[in-house]
């Protein structure tokens, strides 16, 4: 190849190099351009939506009141009384069982066991310890029998008394105005100390307020209620 051919080849390579540099320069200038974008391509600023409406608040629902008892708590009908000429022991045991059911407020299976009561017909004073089981709940008491030749008197005492839950709720309803719900901390059938701690109950009123009450059960089953 001659000198002329060599120069032509160098010029071609140089031209390509210059063209490449020019292209790079154009790309850099375009990428770094400070010109503002056209108005038609500028995204419009967004403004958060606002509302002047107040936030609703949940209203307190009113509850339906429970009916206030209009009649006294009914005395349960106790069956199984022995004959008048039955042994004294049977008649005493039935009388104790009957009193337990009346105090509790509901007729239920009740047994009375007083070891040695078979000798209570003998003249003299007899003091016995009895176990009364009402609806599966046992408690103890003392039986004193004063027996004479043709007659006898007895007295049974205990510091415990059986009671059913509906009878306690009934007593609370008589004292709590506008009661919509009554919740008492006791079993459906309970044996309580009539001189011990009262039964605690919570009354939910029709205005959805909770008020505490206390129920004290006397030895004969009377329920006395007071607001705590």
URFENDA-V6774 format. One record per residue. SS is DSSP state (H for helix, E for strand, L for the rest). Layout:
SS, SS
//
This chain:
L, L, H, H, H, H, H, H, H, H, H, H, H, H, H, H, H, H, H, H, H, H, H, H, H, H, H, H, H, H, H, L, L, L, L, L, L, L, H, H, H, L, L, L, L, L, L, L, L, L, L, L, L, L, L, L, L, L, L, L, L, L, L, L, L, L, L, L, L, L, L, L, L, L, L, L, L, L, L, L, L, L, L, L, L, L, L, H, H, H, H, H, H, H, H, H, H, H, H, H, H, H, H, H, L, L, L, L, L, E, E, E, E, E, L, L, H, H, H, L, L, L, L, E, E, E, E, E, E, E, E, E, E, E, L, L, E, E, E, E, E, E, E, E, E, E, E, L, L, L, L, E, E, E, E, E, E, L, L, E, E, E, E, E, H, H, H, H, H, H, H, H, H, H, H, L, L, L, E, E, E, E, E, E, L, L, L, L, E, E, E, E, E, L, L, L, L, L, E, E, E, E, E, E, E, L, L, L, L, E, E, E, E, E, E, E, E, L, L, L, L, L, E, E, E, E, E, L
//
